[in-house]
């Protein structure tokens, strides 16, 4: 069944695609942070080694996801603010946008690149400021960052 032209135009617009990426990625963050919170609470309530191990694993996954998602969105923000040329992929994935190397200057590339590094740094600083590291799971959450 073919979509009407208005619907097709809407579902391929950059705003719609960015929104879909944001809902997918930030929704995944909520799920991973919720899993971490559940395992961290389980560890706190029971003291079990199994709960501690799962809290450490989910803390690692959630910390990696937080820093990676913020890193990627700040890459996009740096590219956007520099006036860079890019396209938004139709399918949600890790990367928010496809950078057009041929149409962008070195300065725009640096702005996009520095934006990503700033996002990762802010994620690490934010986690460290908001989470105490008094358990292995919480330590894994704060200490994990994306390359």
N, C-alpha and C positions, 0 to 999 in steps of 0.2 A: 504494500500500500504506500503510495507516494504522499509525502507531506505537502500541504499547501505552501506556496512560495513565501508567505509571511512567516510561517512556522520554521521553514528551512532557513530563512534569513536570520531569524532570532536565534536559533540553536547553533548557528555558526558564527555569531557575532563575538568579537573579542571579550566583551563584557560578560556574556553568558558563559563562555569558555573559562574565563578567569574565575568566575563565581563557582563553577563546577569544580575546578581545581582546588579552590579554597575550601569548599565544603568537604571534598574528599580528603584532603590532607589534614585539615584541622579536625575533622571528624575522627580520623585515625589517631590523632594525638589524644583526643578525649578518651577514646577506647583504651589506648595503651596506658595513659595516666590513670585511668580507672582500674585497670588490671593491676597496675603497680600499687595503687592505694589499697586494693583488696588484699593483695599478698602481704603488703607491709603491715596492715592491720592484723592479718592472720598470724604473722610472725610475732607481733607485739603481744597478742592475746594468748598465744600458746607457747611461744618459745621453741617451737619445733624446728629442727634442722631442715626439714623438707620445706617448711614455710620460708625459712631464711634463704634457702637456695632459690626458690621461685621468686622471692622478692628481689634477689640479686639479678636474676635473669630478666625479670620484667622491668626492673630499674634501669638496666643496661639498654634494653630495647626502647623504653620511653625516653631516656636521656638522648640516645642516638637520634630518635625521631624528632624530638624537640629541636635539637641543634641543626639537624639536616633541613627540616621544614623552614625554620627561620632563616637559615643560610640561603636557601633557594629563593624565598620570597624577598629577601633583601637584595639578592642578585637582580631580581626583576625590578625592584624599586630603584636601584642604582641605574639600571638601563633606562627605565622610564624617565627618571629625573634628568638624565643626560640627553634625552631626546633620541635615544638609540632606536634602531630599526630591528624589529623582532616579530615573530609570529607566535601565536598561541596554539599548541597542539590540540587536536580535536578530542583526543582521549586523555583522561587524567593519568598522571604518572608522577615520577619523581621530579622531573623538570617542569617548571611552570611555563617556560617559553623556549623558543629556538632562536638563538642569537644569529643575526645576519652579519657575518664577519666582513663580507664584501662591501656592504653599505654603511658600515660604522667606522668611525675614526678610532685611532689608538686611545685618545682621551675618553671617548665613550666606553671603550672596552675597559679602561682602568676604572672608570666610575662604576660600571657594572660589577667588575671584579672586587673592588674595595667594598661595595655594598654587601656582597655575600660574606666577606670576612667580618664585617661589622655585625651582621645578623648573627653569625655563629658566636662571636664574642659576647654579644648582648644576651644570647640564650644561656651561655655558661655563667655569666655574671648574675643573670636573673635567677637561675636555678640555685646558685650558691647562696644568694641573698634570701631566698624563700624556703629553702629546705635545710634542716639540720642534718648533719652526717653522722648521727649516733648509731646507725645500724649499717650492715653491709649493703642492704638494698638501697637505702637512701644515699649511701656513699657512691654506689654504682650509678644512680640517677644523676647525681651532681658531677661525677668525674667523667662521665661518658660524653664524648663530643665527636662530631663527624669530621673527617679529614678535609 
